[in-house]
Amino acid sequence: MRVVIQATLAELSASGLLDLDDATIQPRLVLVNLQLCKDPYSDAYRLHADVLDPHRKEAR
């Protein structure tokens, strides 16, 4: 499944989505193929990612 999250860099940082190396809790979803793009119409960014279920074989 492909997801797009639109937020400012401050909001993305506060959510922990950009701090992937310092995860303190086990993720419920695994995000792969991350792409961060600037929204041309605002100060926000769009984080595009594919979501894998960590309990399925392809996520391991």
PDB file of N, CA, C and O in Angstrom:
ATOM      1  N   MET A   1       0.853  -1.160   0.000  1.00  0.00           N
ATOM      2  CA  MET A   1       0.000   0.000   0.000  1.00  0.00           C
ATOM      3  C   MET A   1       0.905   1.232   0.000  1.00  0.00           C
ATOM      4  O   MET A   1       1.913   1.263   0.707  1.00  0.00           O
ATOM      5  N   ARG A   2       0.553   2.231  -0.780  1.00  0.00           N
ATOM      6  CA  ARG A   2       1.302   3.492  -0.867  1.00  0.00           C
ATOM      7  C   ARG A   2       0.595   4.552  -0.027  1.00  0.00           C
ATOM      8  O   ARG A   2      -0.622   4.703  -0.124  1.00  0.00           O
ATOM      9  N   VAL A   3       1.344   5.287   0.795  1.00  0.00           N
ATOM     10  CA  VAL A   3       0.779   6.357   1.609  1.00  0.00           C
ATOM     11  C   VAL A   3       1.515   7.655   1.317  1.00  0.00           C
ATOM     12  O   VAL A   3       2.678   7.651   0.912  1.00  0.00           O
ATOM     13  N   VAL A   4       0.816   8.767   1.530  1.00  0.00           N
ATOM     14  CA  VAL A   4       1.410  10.097   1.415  1.00  0.00           C
ATOM     15  C   VAL A   4       1.029  10.869   2.668  1.00  0.00           C
ATOM     16  O   VAL A   4      -0.149  10.981   3.008  1.00  0.00           O
ATOM     17  N   ILE A   5       2.035  11.399   3.348  1.00  0.00           N
ATOM     18  CA  ILE A   5       1.816  12.195   4.554  1.00  0.00           C
ATOM     19  C   ILE A   5       2.293  13.605   4.239  1.00  0.00           C
ATOM     20  O   ILE A   5       3.449  13.798   3.862  1.00  0.00           O
ATOM     21  N   GLN A   6       1.418  14.588   4.391  1.00  0.00           N
ATOM     22  CA  GLN A   6       1.789  15.977   4.128  1.00  0.00           C
ATOM     23  C   GLN A   6       1.898  16.711   5.449  1.00  0.00           C
ATOM     24  O   GLN A   6       0.955  16.725   6.240  1.00  0.00           O
ATOM     25  N   ALA A   7       3.057  17.326   5.688  1.00  0.00           N
ATOM     26  CA  ALA A   7       3.305  18.041   6.938  1.00  0.00           C
ATOM     27  C   ALA A   7       4.530  18.920   6.756  1.00  0.00           C
ATOM     28  O   ALA A   7       5.298  18.746   5.810  1.00  0.00           O
ATOM     29  N   THR A   8       4.706  19.868   7.674  1.00  0.00           N
ATOM     30  CA  THR A   8       5.933  20.669   7.663  1.00  0.00           C
ATOM     31  C   THR A   8       7.070  19.807   8.201  1.00  0.00           C
ATOM     32  O   THR A   8       6.832  18.753   8.792  1.00  0.00           O
ATOM     33  N   LEU A   9       8.305  20.259   7.993  1.00  0.00           N
ATOM     34  CA  LEU A   9       9.447  19.499   8.519  1.00  0.00           C
ATOM     35  C   LEU A   9       9.394  19.392  10.040  1.00  0.00           C
ATOM     36  O   LEU A   9       9.772  18.366  10.605  1.00  0.00           O
ATOM     37  N   ALA A  10       8.925  20.453  10.706  1.00  0.00           N
ATOM     38  CA  ALA A  10       8.809  20.416  12.167  1.00  0.00           C
ATOM     39  C   ALA A  10       7.797  19.355  12.609  1.00  0.00           C
ATOM     40  O   ALA A  10       8.032  18.630  13.576  1.00  0.00           O
ATOM     41  N   GLU A  11       6.679  19.272  11.902  1.00  0.00           N
ATOM     42  CA  GLU A  11       5.666  18.269  12.237  1.00  0.00           C
ATOM     43  C   GLU A  11       6.166  16.850  11.961  1.00  0.00           C
ATOM     44  O   GLU A  11       5.911  15.936  12.745  1.00  0.00           O
ATOM     45  N   LEU A  12       6.875  16.668  10.847  1.00  0.00           N
ATOM     46  CA  LEU A  12       7.429  15.345  10.548  1.00  0.00           C
ATOM     47  C   LEU A  12       8.472  14.941  11.587  1.00  0.00           C
ATOM     48  O   LEU A  12       8.524  13.784  12.004  1.00  0.00           O
ATOM     49  N   SER A  13       9.301  15.896  12.003  1.00  0.00           N
ATOM     50  CA  SER A  13      10.303  15.605  13.030  1.00  0.00           C
ATOM     51  C   SER A  13       9.651  15.265  14.360  1.00  0.00           C
ATOM     52  O   SER A  13      10.073  14.328  15.038  1.00  0.00           O
ATOM     53  N   ALA A  14       8.622  16.023  14.737  1.00  0.00           N
ATOM     54  CA  ALA A  14       7.931  15.778  16.007  1.00  0.00           C
ATOM     55  C   ALA A  14       7.220  14.435  16.010  1.00  0.00           C
ATOM     56  O   ALA A  14       7.081  13.812  17.062  1.00  0.00           O
ATOM     57  N   SER A  15       6.768  13.979  14.842  1.00  0.00           N
ATOM     58  CA  SER A  15       6.057  12.699  14.772  1.00  0.00           C
ATOM     59  C   SER A  15       7.007  11.508  14.849  1.00  0.00           C
ATOM     60  O   SER A  15       6.574  10.383  15.102  1.00  0.00           O
ATOM     61  N   GLY A  16       8.305  11.749  14.631  1.00  0.00           N
ATOM     62  CA  GLY A  16       9.272  10.659  14.655  1.00  0.00           C
ATOM     63  C   GLY A  16       9.438   9.957  13.315  1.00  0.00           C
ATOM     64  O   GLY A  16      10.217   9.010  13.212  1.00  0.00           O
ATOM     65  N   LEU A  17       8.729  10.396  12.299  1.00  0.00           N
ATOM     66  CA  LEU A  17       8.823   9.747  10.992  1.00  0.00           C
ATOM     67  C   LEU A  17      10.175   9.948  10.322  1.00  0.00           C
ATOM     68  O   LEU A  17      10.589   9.123   9.508  1.00  0.00           O
ATOM     69  N   LEU A  18      10.867  11.030  10.651  1.00  0.00           N
ATOM     70  CA  LEU A  18      12.173  11.274  10.054  1.00  0.00           C
ATOM     71  C   LEU A  18      13.310  10.716  10.896  1.00  0.00           C
ATOM     72  O   LEU A  18      14.456  10.709  10.445  1.00  0.00           O
ATOM     73  N   ASP A  19      13.027  10.249  12.104  1.00  0.00           N
ATOM     74  CA  ASP A  19      14.031   9.720  13.030  1.00  0.00           C
ATOM     75  C   ASP A  19      14.002   8.197  13.006  1.00  0.00           C
ATOM     76  O   ASP A  19      13.764   7.567  14.036  1.00  0.00           O
ATOM     77  N   LEU A  20      14.238   7.614  11.867  1.00  0.00           N
ATOM     78  CA  LEU A  20      14.071   6.171  11.715  1.00  0.00           C
ATOM     79  C   LEU A  20      15.152   5.364  12.417  1.00  0.00           C
ATOM     80  O   LEU A  20      14.921   4.205  12.761  1.00  0.00           O
ATOM     81  N   ASP A  21      16.343   5.953  12.643  1.00  0.00           N
ATOM     82  CA  ASP A  21      17.420   5.225  13.307  1.00  0.00           C
ATOM     83  C   ASP A  21      17.263   5.189  14.820  1.00  0.00           C
ATOM     84  O   ASP A  21      17.874   4.348  15.479  1.00  0.00           O
ATOM     85  N   ASP A  22      16.460   6.079  15.380  1.00  0.00           N
ATOM     86  CA  ASP A  22      16.330   6.194  16.832  1.00  0.00           C
ATOM     87  C   ASP A  22      14.916   5.832  17.276  1.00  0.00           C
ATOM     88  O   ASP A  22      14.291   6.576  18.032  1.00  0.00           O
ATOM     89  N   ALA A  23      14.417   4.705  16.815  1.00  0.00           N
ATOM     90  CA  ALA A  23      13.063   4.289  17.183  1.00  0.00           C
ATOM     91  C   ALA A  23      13.092   3.667  18.581  1.00  0.00           C
ATOM     92  O   ALA A  23      13.874   2.752  18.840  1.00  0.00           O
ATOM     93  N   THR A  24      12.244   4.162  19.477  1.00  0.00           N
ATOM     94  CA  THR A  24      12.220   3.640  20.841  1.00  0.00           C
ATOM     95  C   THR A  24      11.138   2.581  21.024  1.00  0.00           C
ATOM     96  O   THR A  24      11.174   1.826  21.996  1.00  0.00           O
ATOM     97  N   ILE A  25      10.179   2.515  20.106  1.00  0.00           N
ATOM     98  CA  ILE A  25       9.133   1.499  20.195  1.00  0.00           C
ATOM     99  C   ILE A  25       9.118   0.679  18.909  1.00  0.00           C
ATOM    100  O   ILE A  25       9.522   1.161  17.851  1.00  0.00           O
ATOM    101  N   GLN A  26       8.660  -0.532  19.007  1.00  0.00           N
ATOM    102  CA  GLN A  26       8.558  -1.413  17.850  1.00  0.00           C
ATOM    103  C   GLN A  26       7.498  -0.885  16.886  1.00  0.00           C
ATOM    104  O   GLN A  26       6.358  -0.667  17.296  1.00  0.00           O
ATOM    105  N   PRO A  27       7.842  -0.677  15.627  1.00  0.00           N
ATOM    106  CA  PRO A  27       6.848  -0.142  14.690  1.00  0.00           C
ATOM    107  C   PRO A  27       5.751  -1.145  14.375  1.00  0.00           C
ATOM    108  O   PRO A  27       5.999  -2.349  14.302  1.00  0.00           O
ATOM    109  N   ARG A  28       4.544  -0.646  14.191  1.00  0.00           N
ATOM    110  CA  ARG A  28       3.426  -1.496  13.778  1.00  0.00           C
ATOM    111  C   ARG A  28       3.426  -1.701  12.277  1.00  0.00           C
ATOM    112  O   ARG A  28       2.941  -2.715  11.776  1.00  0.00           O
ATOM    113  N   LEU A  29       3.978  -0.722  11.562  1.00  0.00           N
ATOM    114  CA  LEU A  29       4.073  -0.793  10.108  1.00  0.00           C
ATOM    115  C   LEU A  29       5.516  -0.536   9.706  1.00  0.00           C
ATOM    116  O   LEU A  29       6.229   0.214  10.372  1.00  0.00           O
ATOM    117  N   VAL A  30       5.937  -1.150   8.630  1.00  0.00           N
ATOM    118  CA  VAL A  30       7.275  -0.932   8.097  1.00  0.00           C
ATOM    119  C   VAL A  30       7.141  -0.062   6.856  1.00  0.00           C
ATOM    120  O   VAL A  30       6.431  -0.415   5.914  1.00  0.00           O
ATOM    121  N   LEU A  31       7.832   1.087   6.859  1.00  0.00           N
ATOM    122  CA  LEU A  31       7.824   1.989   5.717  1.00  0.00           C
ATOM    123  C   LEU A  31       9.071   1.739   4.874  1.00  0.00           C
ATOM    124  O   LEU A  31      10.184   1.701   5.398  1.00  0.00           O
ATOM    125  N   VAL A  32       8.881   1.570   3.581  1.00  0.00           N
ATOM    126  CA  VAL A  32       9.998   1.378   2.655  1.00  0.00           C
ATOM    127  C   VAL A  32       9.822   2.320   1.474  1.00  0.00           C
ATOM    128  O   VAL A  32       8.748   2.888   1.276  1.00  0.00           O
ATOM    129  N   ASN A  33      10.875   2.482   0.697  1.00  0.00           N
ATOM    130  CA  ASN A  33      10.860   3.344  -0.483  1.00  0.00           C
ATOM    131  C   ASN A  33      10.414   4.769  -0.136  1.00  0.00           C
ATOM    132  O   ASN A  33       9.545   5.340  -0.794  1.00  0.00           O
ATOM    133  N   LEU A  34      11.025   5.322   0.903  1.00  0.00           N
ATOM    134  CA  LEU A  34      10.674   6.671   1.352  1.00  0.00           C
ATOM    135  C   LEU A  34      11.146   7.725   0.353  1.00  0.00           C
ATOM    136  O   LEU A  34      12.251   7.635  -0.183  1.00  0.00           O
ATOM    137  N   GLN A  35      10.308   8.712   0.113  1.00  0.00           N
ATOM    138  CA  GLN A  35      10.654   9.829  -0.755  1.00  0.00           C
ATOM    139  C   GLN A  35      10.051  11.094  -0.149  1.00  0.00           C
ATOM    140  O   GLN A  35       8.843  11.159   0.079  1.00  0.00           O
ATOM    141  N   LEU A  36      10.885  12.094   0.112  1.00  0.00           N
ATOM    142  CA  LEU A  36      10.441  13.353   0.692  1.00  0.00           C
ATOM    143  C   LEU A  36      10.488  14.425  -0.391  1.00  0.00           C
ATOM    144  O   LEU A  36      11.545  14.688  -0.966  1.00  0.00           O
ATOM    145  N   CYS A  37       9.341  15.044  -0.669  1.00  0.00           N
ATOM    146  CA  CYS A  37       9.222  16.065  -1.721  1.00  0.00           C
ATOM    147  C   CYS A  37       8.636  17.333  -1.121  1.00  0.00           C
ATOM    148  O   CYS A  37       7.761  17.280  -0.257  1.00  0.00           O
ATOM    149  N   LYS A  38       9.133  18.479  -1.591  1.00  0.00           N
ATOM    150  CA  LYS A  38       8.593  19.777  -1.164  1.00  0.00           C
ATOM    151  C   LYS A  38       7.286  20.043  -1.882  1.00  0.00           C
ATOM    152  O   LYS A  38       7.199  19.883  -3.099  1.00  0.00           O
ATOM    153  N   ASP A  39       6.265  20.450  -1.135  1.00  0.00           N
ATOM    154  CA  ASP A  39       4.994  20.853  -1.718  1.00  0.00           C
ATOM    155  C   ASP A  39       5.195  22.213  -2.374  1.00  0.00           C
ATOM    156  O   ASP A  39       5.600  23.158  -1.696  1.00  0.00           O
ATOM    157  N   PRO A  40       4.925  22.342  -3.671  1.00  0.00           N
ATOM    158  CA  PRO A  40       5.202  23.611  -4.350  1.00  0.00           C
ATOM    159  C   PRO A  40       4.268  24.756  -3.956  1.00  0.00           C
ATOM    160  O   PRO A  40       4.541  25.907  -4.297  1.00  0.00           O
ATOM    161  N   TYR A  41       3.190  24.475  -3.257  1.00  0.00           N
ATOM    162  CA  TYR A  41       2.193  25.497  -2.942  1.00  0.00           C
ATOM    163  C   TYR A  41       2.177  25.938  -1.477  1.00  0.00           C
ATOM    164  O   TYR A  41       1.404  26.823  -1.108  1.00  0.00           O
ATOM    165  N   SER A  42       3.020  25.334  -0.642  1.00  0.00           N
ATOM    166  CA  SER A  42       3.038  25.705   0.780  1.00  0.00           C
ATOM    167  C   SER A  42       4.414  25.402   1.360  1.00  0.00           C
ATOM    168  O   SER A  42       5.327  25.014   0.632  1.00  0.00           O
ATOM    169  N   ASP A  43       4.563  25.580   2.680  1.00  0.00           N
ATOM    170  CA  ASP A  43       5.831  25.261   3.338  1.00  0.00           C
ATOM    171  C   ASP A  43       5.884  23.806   3.795  1.00  0.00           C
ATOM    172  O   ASP A  43       6.795  23.411   4.521  1.00  0.00           O
ATOM    173  N   ALA A  44       4.919  23.022   3.374  1.00  0.00           N
ATOM    174  CA  ALA A  44       4.841  21.618   3.772  1.00  0.00           C
ATOM    175  C   ALA A  44       5.666  20.728   2.838  1.00  0.00           C
ATOM    176  O   ALA A  44       6.071  21.130   1.747  1.00  0.00           O
ATOM    177  N   TYR A  45       5.892  19.516   3.309  1.00  0.00           N
ATOM    178  CA  TYR A  45       6.557  18.480   2.530  1.00  0.00           C
ATOM    179  C   TYR A  45       5.615  17.292   2.414  1.00  0.00           C
ATOM    180  O   TYR A  45       4.710  17.124   3.232  1.00  0.00           O
ATOM    181  N   ARG A  46       5.832  16.479   1.406  1.00  0.00           N
ATOM    182  CA  ARG A  46       5.060  15.248   1.244  1.00  0.00           C
ATOM    183  C   ARG A  46       6.012  14.075   1.389  1.00  0.00           C
ATOM    184  O   ARG A  46       7.001  13.966   0.665  1.00  0.00           O
ATOM    185  N   LEU A  47       5.702  13.203   2.328  1.00  0.00           N
ATOM    186  CA  LEU A  47       6.481  11.993   2.543  1.00  0.00           C
ATOM    187  C   LEU A  47       5.722  10.845   1.892  1.00  0.00           C
ATOM    188  O   LEU A  47       4.644  10.471   2.355  1.00  0.00           O
ATOM    189  N   HIS A  48       6.271  10.288   0.828  1.00  0.00           N
ATOM    190  CA  HIS A  48       5.676   9.155   0.121  1.00  0.00           C
ATOM    191  C   HIS A  48       6.378   7.892   0.613  1.00  0.00           C
ATOM    192  O   HIS A  48       7.600   7.875   0.758  1.00  0.00           O
ATOM    193  N   ALA A  49       5.612   6.841   0.869  1.00  0.00           N
ATOM    194  CA  ALA A  49       6.211   5.592   1.333  1.00  0.00           C
ATOM    195  C   ALA A  49       5.302   4.417   0.999  1.00  0.00           C
ATOM    196  O   ALA A  49       4.083   4.553   0.889  1.00  0.00           O
ATOM    197  N   ASP A  50       5.933   3.266   0.842  1.00  0.00           N
ATOM    198  CA  ASP A  50       5.185   2.015   0.731  1.00  0.00           C
ATOM    199  C   ASP A  50       5.124   1.411   2.122  1.00  0.00           C
ATOM    200  O   ASP A  50       6.106   1.445   2.863  1.00  0.00           O
ATOM    201  N   VAL A  51       3.981   0.861   2.475  1.00  0.00           N
ATOM    202  CA  VAL A  51       3.776   0.284   3.794  1.00  0.00           C
ATOM    203  C   VAL A  51       3.746  -1.234   3.682  1.00  0.00           C
ATOM    204  O   VAL A  51       3.028  -1.796   2.854  1.00  0.00           O
ATOM    205  N   LEU A  52       4.540  -1.893   4.534  1.00  0.00           N
ATOM    206  CA  LEU A  52       4.529  -3.349   4.627  1.00  0.00           C
ATOM    207  C   LEU A  52       4.041  -3.750   6.010  1.00  0.00           C
ATOM    208  O   LEU A  52       4.328  -3.069   6.995  1.00  0.00           O
ATOM    209  N   ASP A  53       3.329  -4.817   6.085  1.00  0.00           N
ATOM    210  CA  ASP A  53       2.908  -5.382   7.367  1.00  0.00           C
ATOM    211  C   ASP A  53       4.101  -6.148   7.933  1.00  0.00           C
ATOM    212  O   ASP A  53       4.573  -7.085   7.288  1.00  0.00           O
ATOM    213  N   PRO A  54       4.611  -5.784   9.123  1.00  0.00           N
ATOM    214  CA  PRO A  54       5.805  -6.454   9.663  1.00  0.00           C
ATOM    215  C   PRO A  54       5.574  -7.917  10.001  1.00  0.00           C
ATOM    216  O   PRO A  54       6.535  -8.647  10.241  1.00  0.00           O
ATOM    217  N   HIS A  55       4.337  -8.359  10.027  1.00  0.00           N
ATOM    218  CA  HIS A  55       4.043  -9.740  10.366  1.00  0.00           C
ATOM    219  C   HIS A  55       3.990 -10.656   9.143  1.00  0.00           C
ATOM    220  O   HIS A  55       3.865 -11.873   9.275  1.00  0.00           O
ATOM    221  N   ARG A  56       4.085 -10.056   7.941  1.00  0.00           N
ATOM    222  CA  ARG A  56       4.063 -10.845   6.716  1.00  0.00           C
ATOM    223  C   ARG A  56       5.490 -11.220   6.311  1.00  0.00           C
ATOM    224  O   ARG A  56       6.444 -10.558   6.720  1.00  0.00           O
ATOM    225  N   LYS A  57       5.636 -12.258   5.524  1.00  0.00           N
ATOM    226  CA  LYS A  57       6.943 -12.756   5.140  1.00  0.00           C
ATOM    227  C   LYS A  57       7.788 -11.730   4.402  1.00  0.00           C
ATOM    228  O   LYS A  57       8.984 -11.632   4.675  1.00  0.00           O
ATOM    229  N   GLU A  58       7.211 -10.951   3.467  1.00  0.00           N
ATOM    230  CA  GLU A  58       8.011 -10.050   2.659  1.00  0.00           C
ATOM    231  C   GLU A  58       8.612  -8.896   3.455  1.00  0.00           C
ATOM    232  O   GLU A  58       9.529  -8.233   2.971  1.00  0.00           O
ATOM    233  N   ALA A  59       8.118  -8.642   4.663  1.00  0.00           N
ATOM    234  CA  ALA A  59       8.642  -7.561   5.494  1.00  0.00           C
ATOM    235  C   ALA A  59       9.873  -7.988   6.271  1.00  0.00           C
ATOM    236  O   ALA A  59      10.548  -7.134   6.846  1.00  0.00           O
ATOM    237  N   ARG A  60      10.183  -9.236   6.312  1.00  0.00           N
ATOM    238  CA  ARG A  60      11.331  -9.736   7.100  1.00  0.00           C
ATOM    239  C   ARG A  60      12.575  -9.815   6.294  1.00  0.00           C
ATOM    240  O   ARG A  60      13.620 -10.214   6.808  1.00  0.00           O
TER     241      ARG A  60
END
